[in-house]
Amino acid sequence: MTAPAAPMSRREKKRRQRPRTTVTGVLGELLLTAGVIVLLFVAWQMWIGDIIISAQQNEQGQQISQEWDRQPAPEPPPAVETEDGVWYEPPLMEHPSAGEHMALLRVPRFGDDYAATIAGGTTRPITLDNGWVGVYDQSVMPGQVGNFSVAGHRTTWGFPLNRMDKLKIDDAIVVETAEGWYTYRYRNMQYVTPDAVDVLLDVPQVPGVETGERYMTLTACSPLYSLAERIVGYAVFEGFQPRSEGAPESLAPVDVVAGPSW
């Protein structure tokens, strides 16, 4: 007759109840952890990192503007008396090379602290992915007859043109340089396909026509997080104010668009 088995100790019971570790279980936990890390990286890249980069870029722009103010004001350009006041002939700037800083973009609708760097070229590695606004190769320079055309990100890398769709008619779009301020006034916006390069013509979308007007065109990808279309904003030149006369009225504060567009 077989003797009854001795009762299991508490330690033996815990050992038998302990679940077995399997390769599938370990792999699942690793994949879950990797997924969380990827989501955190995406959140950083698309939101948190953008806010930090944007703040840094604006702060650098403000410092450059303050440095220009501390320097002796350049001699103002020739002036002409008109019915609307004094008209200063806009100084002609040289076209910047790829990645070369040339000016600051100031848009009161985006906030008093908004001061995005404008640099030459529109390639991502050299210009746009640094959080700068890039000047197209075929663009004229600020204040000149034709079309001063630029591009920038609406998402990632500091998103300098993130709130472009919030502009209102007659909003000031100001290009600041060491010599002074070139003020444009916003007029209208449209959405086009990526191949619609005629928006960069001297007279946007009107080939072979000369009007003697001075335009500014801002372009960015649309919708957000997509390359399917381009959002295009148009502005017309109002005038140049030399630094010797102080900041223009066009930089006066307006109701600010609250926060970035996601």
C-alpha positions as CSV (number, residue, x, y, z in Angstrom):
1,M,0.0,0.0,0.0
2,T,1.4,3.4,-1.1
3,A,2.0,5.8,1.7
4,P,0.1,9.1,1.4
5,A,2.2,12.0,-0.1
6,A,3.6,14.4,2.4
7,P,1.8,17.8,2.3
8,M,3.6,20.5,0.3
9,S,5.3,23.3,2.1
10,R,4.3,26.9,1.6
11,R,7.6,27.5,-0.4
12,E,6.8,24.6,-2.7
13,K,3.3,25.8,-3.3
14,K,4.6,29.3,-4.3
15,R,7.2,27.7,-6.6
16,R,4.5,25.7,-8.4
17,Q,2.1,28.7,-8.7
18,R,4.8,31.0,-10.2
19,P,4.1,31.6,-13.9
20,R,6.6,30.5,-16.4
21,T,8.5,33.2,-18.3
22,T,8.2,32.6,-22.1
23,V,9.9,34.1,-25.1
24,T,6.6,35.3,-26.4
25,G,5.9,37.1,-23.1
26,V,9.2,38.8,-23.0
27,L,8.9,39.9,-26.7
28,G,5.4,41.3,-26.0
29,E,6.7,43.4,-23.1
30,L,9.6,44.7,-25.1
31,L,7.3,45.6,-28.0
32,L,5.0,47.4,-25.6
33,T,7.9,49.3,-24.1
34,A,9.1,50.2,-27.5
35,G,5.7,51.5,-28.5
36,V,5.5,53.8,-25.5
37,I,9.0,55.1,-26.3
38,V,8.0,55.8,-29.9
39,L,4.8,57.6,-28.8
40,L,6.8,59.8,-26.4
41,F,9.3,60.6,-29.2
42,V,6.5,61.5,-31.6
43,A,4.9,63.8,-28.9
44,W,8.3,65.4,-28.4
45,Q,9.0,65.8,-32.1
46,M,5.5,67.2,-33.0
47,W,4.6,69.2,-30.0
48,I,6.9,69.6,-27.0
49,G,10.1,69.9,-29.1
50,D,8.5,72.3,-31.5
51,I,7.4,74.7,-28.7
52,I,10.9,74.7,-27.3
53,I,12.6,75.2,-30.7
54,S,10.1,78.0,-31.6
55,A,10.7,79.8,-28.3
56,Q,14.5,79.5,-28.8
57,Q,14.3,80.9,-32.3
58,N,12.1,83.8,-31.3
59,E,14.5,84.6,-28.4
60,Q,17.4,84.6,-30.8
61,G,15.6,86.8,-33.2
62,Q,14.7,89.3,-30.4
63,Q,18.4,89.4,-29.4
64,I,19.4,90.2,-33.0
65,S,16.8,92.9,-33.2
66,Q,18.1,94.5,-29.9
67,E,21.7,94.3,-31.2
68,W,20.7,96.2,-34.3
69,D,19.0,98.8,-32.1
70,R,22.3,99.3,-30.1
71,Q,24.3,99.9,-33.2
72,P,24.5,103.3,-34.9
73,A,21.6,103.7,-37.2
74,P,22.6,103.5,-40.9
75,E,22.0,106.5,-43.1
76,P,18.4,106.5,-44.3
77,P,17.7,106.0,-48.0
78,P,16.5,108.7,-50.3
79,A,13.0,110.0,-49.4
80,V,10.2,111.5,-51.4
81,E,7.3,113.6,-50.1
82,T,3.9,112.1,-51.2
83,E,0.3,112.8,-50.3
84,D,0.5,109.9,-47.8
85,G,3.7,111.2,-46.1
86,V,7.3,110.4,-46.7
87,W,8.2,107.5,-49.0
88,Y,11.7,106.0,-48.5
89,E,13.1,104.1,-51.4
90,P,13.6,100.5,-50.0
91,P,17.3,99.6,-49.8
92,L,18.2,96.8,-52.2
93,M,19.5,93.7,-50.4
94,E,21.7,91.0,-51.9
95,H,20.1,87.7,-52.4
96,P,21.3,85.4,-49.6
97,S,23.1,82.1,-50.3
98,A,21.7,78.9,-49.0
99,G,21.5,79.0,-45.2
100,E,22.7,82.6,-45.0
101,H,20.8,84.8,-42.5
102,M,19.4,88.0,-44.1
103,A,16.5,89.3,-41.9
104,L,13.8,88.7,-39.3
105,L,10.1,88.0,-40.0
106,R,7.9,89.9,-37.6
107,V,4.1,89.3,-37.6
108,P,2.2,91.0,-34.8
109,R,-0.7,88.6,-35.2
110,F,1.6,85.9,-34.0
111,G,2.7,87.8,-30.9
112,D,5.1,90.6,-29.9
113,D,7.9,88.0,-29.3
114,Y,7.6,86.4,-32.7
115,A,10.9,87.0,-34.6
116,A,11.6,84.2,-37.1
117,T,14.9,84.1,-38.9
118,I,14.8,84.5,-42.7
119,A,17.6,82.7,-44.5
120,G,18.5,81.8,-48.1
121,G,17.2,78.7,-49.8
122,T,14.3,76.4,-49.2
123,T,15.9,73.0,-48.8
124,R,15.1,71.2,-45.6
125,P,18.6,70.2,-44.4
126,I,20.2,73.6,-45.0
127,T,17.4,76.0,-44.1
128,L,13.9,74.9,-43.2
129,D,14.8,72.2,-40.7
130,N,16.7,74.8,-38.7
131,G,13.4,76.5,-37.9
132,W,14.1,79.3,-40.4
133,V,11.9,80.9,-43.1
134,G,13.6,80.3,-46.4
135,V,13.8,82.6,-49.5
136,Y,13.2,80.9,-52.9
137,D,16.1,81.1,-55.3
138,Q,14.0,83.0,-57.9
139,S,12.7,85.5,-55.4
140,V,13.2,89.3,-55.5
141,M,14.4,91.0,-52.4
142,P,12.2,92.7,-49.8
143,G,10.6,96.0,-51.0
144,Q,11.6,95.4,-54.7
145,V,9.2,95.3,-57.6
146,G,8.1,91.7,-58.1
147,N,7.5,88.9,-55.6
148,F,9.4,88.3,-52.4
149,S,8.6,84.7,-51.8
150,V,9.4,82.5,-48.8
151,A,8.6,79.1,-47.4
152,G,8.5,77.6,-43.9
153,H,7.3,74.7,-41.8
154,R,3.8,74.6,-40.3
155,T,4.7,71.6,-38.1
156,T,8.0,70.4,-36.6
157,W,11.3,72.2,-36.4
158,G,9.8,75.2,-34.6
159,F,6.9,75.6,-37.1
160,P,7.5,79.3,-37.9
161,L,4.5,79.5,-40.3
162,N,2.2,77.3,-38.1
163,R,-0.5,80.0,-37.7
164,M,-0.4,81.3,-41.3
165,D,-4.1,80.4,-41.7
166,K,-5.0,82.7,-38.8
167,L,-3.9,85.9,-40.6
168,K,-6.5,88.6,-41.2
169,I,-6.9,91.1,-44.1
170,D,-4.5,94.0,-43.6
171,D,-2.4,92.3,-41.0
172,A,1.2,93.5,-41.0
173,I,3.9,91.2,-42.2
174,V,7.2,92.9,-41.5
175,V,10.7,92.1,-42.7
176,E,13.3,93.6,-40.2
177,T,16.9,94.2,-41.2
178,A,19.8,96.2,-39.7
179,E,18.7,99.1,-42.0
180,G,15.1,99.1,-41.0
181,W,11.7,97.6,-41.6
182,Y,9.9,96.5,-44.8
183,T,6.2,96.3,-44.2
184,Y,3.7,94.3,-46.2
185,R,0.0,94.0,-45.7
186,Y,-1.8,90.7,-45.9
187,R,-4.4,90.3,-48.6
188,N,-5.6,86.8,-49.2
189,M,-4.9,83.1,-49.0
190,Q,-5.4,80.0,-51.1
191,Y,-4.6,76.3,-51.2
192,V,-2.8,74.9,-54.3
193,T,-1.2,71.6,-55.3
194,P,2.6,71.3,-54.8
195,D,3.2,71.8,-58.6
196,A,1.6,75.2,-58.7
197,V,4.9,77.1,-58.9
198,D,3.2,80.0,-60.6
199,V,2.4,81.4,-57.2
200,L,6.1,82.4,-57.1
201,L,6.0,84.5,-60.3
202,D,6.6,88.3,-60.1
203,V,2.9,88.7,-60.4
204,P,1.6,85.6,-58.6
205,Q,-0.2,83.2,-61.0
206,V,-0.1,85.7,-63.9
207,P,2.8,84.7,-66.2
208,G,4.3,87.3,-68.6
209,V,2.7,90.3,-66.9
210,E,4.4,93.2,-65.3
211,T,2.4,95.5,-63.0
212,G,5.2,97.4,-61.1
213,E,3.7,96.1,-57.8
214,R,5.7,94.7,-54.9
215,Y,4.3,91.4,-53.5
216,M,5.2,89.0,-50.8
217,T,4.2,85.3,-50.9
218,L,4.4,82.9,-48.0
219,T,4.1,79.2,-48.6
220,A,3.9,76.1,-46.4
221,C,2.6,72.6,-46.4
222,S,-1.1,71.8,-45.9
223,P,-3.0,70.3,-44.2
224,L,-1.0,70.0,-41.0
225,Y,1.3,66.9,-41.0
226,S,0.7,66.4,-44.7
227,L,2.5,67.3,-48.0
228,A,-0.7,66.9,-50.1
229,E,-1.2,70.7,-50.7
230,R,0.4,74.1,-50.2
231,I,-1.1,76.9,-48.2
232,V,-0.2,80.2,-49.8
233,G,-0.6,83.7,-48.3
234,Y,-0.2,86.9,-50.4
235,A,0.7,90.4,-49.2
236,V,1.4,93.8,-50.8
237,F,4.2,96.2,-50.0
238,E,3.3,99.2,-47.9
239,G,6.6,100.9,-47.3
240,F,10.1,101.0,-45.7
241,Q,11.0,102.7,-42.4
242,P,14.6,103.3,-41.6
243,R,16.0,102.3,-38.2
244,S,16.9,105.9,-37.5
245,E,13.2,106.7,-37.1
246,G,12.4,103.8,-34.7
247,A,10.0,100.9,-35.1
248,P,7.1,101.4,-37.5
249,E,3.4,101.6,-36.5
250,S,2.9,98.3,-38.3
251,L,4.6,96.5,-35.4
252,A,1.9,97.7,-32.9
253,P,0.3,94.9,-30.9
254,V,-2.9,93.3,-32.2
255,D,-5.1,90.5,-30.8
256,V,-2.7,87.5,-30.8
257,V,-3.7,84.1,-32.1
258,A,-3.7,81.9,-29.0
259,G,-1.3,79.0,-29.2
260,P,-0.1,76.9,-32.1
261,S,-2.4,75.1,-34.5
262,W,-2.1,71.3,-34.1
